[in-house]
């Protein structure tokens, strides 16, 4: 059961990281900043995702 739970958690983190990377690419930030955010998310999947959620660039949000 532990292996199944770990696999599920890993899959959820992977999906959230992909979603965050897509949102970084949709943002209006400069290309260099986008590359830095993507590298942070890829190198530190959990911590990078948390940092991105707090301080990262957002996608094109229209009010």
Secondary structure as the mmCIF struct_conf table of DSSP 4:
data_model
#
loop_
_struct_conf.conf_type_id
_struct_conf.id
_struct_conf.beg_label_comp_id
_struct_conf.beg_label_asym_id
_struct_conf.beg_label_seq_id
_struct_conf.end_label_comp_id
_struct_conf.end_label_asym_id
_struct_conf.end_label_seq_id
HELX_RH_AL_P HELX_RH_AL_P1 UNK A 2 UNK A 26
BEND BEND1 UNK A 27 UNK A 27
BEND BEND2 UNK A 29 UNK A 29
HELX_RH_AL_P HELX_RH_AL_P2 UNK A 31 UNK A 43
BEND BEND3 UNK A 44 UNK A 44
HELX_RH_AL_P HELX_RH_AL_P3 UNK A 45 UNK A 55
BEND BEND4 UNK A 56 UNK A 56
HELX_LH_PP_P HELX_LH_PP_P1 UNK A 57 UNK A 58
#
